[in-house]
């Protein structure tokens, strides 16, 4: 009799444990669901044939265009203008200006938009994750270091960009240094245009290449 009561009690305990595990599993799966309903392919850019021009308060400008490589990889070229021959910024002086070029690639893997620059590959955006990690300096100067930044999508919304409606995704990345101080950076990615944020540069025009 005692054994029968014990077995029934044990069965109830086991059932309770199973229910708790199921609920806990559902919570974990819920946390891994897609944060925003979007397709990373629409944020690959700028689309070939477009020329994006941006400038900052120091008088520097950057022109961005792209071309397709094999395997649906987009090669993006940035041309920064406004440097003198000794690399110092020159304002309102056309003479002595030179340009500095840089390139990076964009590709889509599943729900990720992946960027590679100077040998460093990292995820710009991941629509299948609540958060992901990138090298701590990935956005600032595209150098890898020992610190990892934790990134997340903060919003996906419709915005008017130079007279055209586009979807814009905003990503925030937080990293901590050895003193446990947190530094945050954000970047914006627009449909058809790709990465919009580049330091303090502001997009001034979108032109069609001839």
Residue pairs with C-beta under 8 A, 6 or more apart in sequence:
31 130
32 129
32 130
34 111
34 127
34 128
35 127
35 129
35 130
35 152
35 153
36 127
36 153
36 156
36 169
37 127
38 127
38 156
38 167
38 169
39 127
40 108
40 111
40 112
40 113
40 125
40 127
41 108
42 167
42 191
42 192
43 113
43 125
43 167
43 169
43 189
43 190
43 191
43 194
44 74
44 106
44 108
44 113
44 194
45 66
45 74
45 106
45 190
45 191
45 192
45 193
45 194
45 195
46 52
46 64
46 65
46 66
46 76
46 192
46 193
46 194
46 206
47 66
47 192
47 193
48 65
48 66
48 67
48 68
48 74
49 208
49 209
50 65
50 66
50 192
50 193
50 206
50 207
50 208
50 209
51 63
51 64
51 65
51 206
51 207
51 208
51 209
52 63
52 64
52 65
52 193
52 203
52 205
52 206
53 61
53 62
53 63
53 64
53 203
53 204
53 205
53 206
53 207
54 61
54 62
54 64
54 198
54 201
54 202
54 203
54 204
55 61
55 62
55 201
55 202
55 204
56 199
56 200
56 201
56 202
57 200
58 82
58 89
58 91
59 82
59 89
59 90
59 91
59 92
60 80
60 81
60 82
60 83
60 89
60 201
61 80
61 81
61 82
62 78
62 79
62 80
62 81
62 198
62 201
63 78
63 79
63 81
64 76
64 77
64 78
64 79
64 194
65 76
65 77
65 209
66 74
66 75
66 76
66 77
66 194
67 74
67 75
67 77
68 74
68 75
69 75
69 105
71 107
72 107
72 108
73 105
73 106
73 107
74 105
74 106
74 107
74 194
75 103
75 105
76 103
76 104
76 105
76 106
76 194
76 195
77 101
77 102
77 103
78 101
78 102
78 103
78 104
78 198
79 99
79 100
79 101
80 99
80 100
80 101
80 102
81 97
81 98
81 99
82 89
82 90
82 91
82 97
83 89
83 90
83 97
83 98
83 99
83 100
84 90
84 96
84 97
84 98
85 96
85 98
90 96
90 97
102 117
103 117
104 115
104 116
104 117
104 118
104 142
105 115
105 116
105 117
106 113
106 114
106 115
106 124
106 194
107 113
107 114
107 116
108 114
110 128
111 126
111 127
111 128
111 129
112 123
112 125
112 126
112 127
112 128
113 123
113 124
113 125
113 126
113 189
114 121
114 122
114 123
114 124
115 121
115 122
115 123
115 124
115 195
116 122
117 142
118 142
118 143
120 135
120 138
120 142
120 143
120 144
122 134
122 135
122 138
123 132
123 134
123 151
124 171
124 187
124 189
124 195
125 153
125 169
125 171
125 189
126 132
126 151
126 153
127 153
130 152
131 150
131 151
131 152
132 150
132 151
132 152
133 148
133 149
133 150
133 151
134 148
134 149
134 151
134 173
135 143
135 144
135 145
135 147
135 148
135 149
136 145
136 146
136 147
136 148
136 149
136 175
137 143
137 144
137 145
137 147
138 144
138 149
138 173
139 173
139 185
139 187
140 185
147 175
147 176
147 177
148 175
149 173
149 174
149 175
149 185
150 173
150 174
150 175
151 171
151 172
151 173
151 174
152 171
152 172
152 173
153 169
153 170
153 171
154 170
154 171
154 172
154 186
155 169
155 170
156 167
156 168
156 169
156 170
157 167
157 168
158 165
158 166
158 167
158 168
159 165
159 166
159 167
159 168
159 190
160 166
161 168
161 190
161 193
161 196
161 203
161 206
162 203
162 205
162 206
164 206
166 190
166 191
166 192
166 193
167 190
167 191
168 188
168 189
168 190
168 191
168 196
169 188
169 189
169 190
170 186
170 187
170 188
171 186
171 187
171 188
171 189
172 184
172 185
172 186
173 184
173 185
173 186
174 182
174 183
174 184
175 182
175 183
176 182
176 183
177 183
186 197
187 195
187 196
187 197
188 195
188 196
188 197
189 195
189 196
190 196
193 203
193 206
196 203
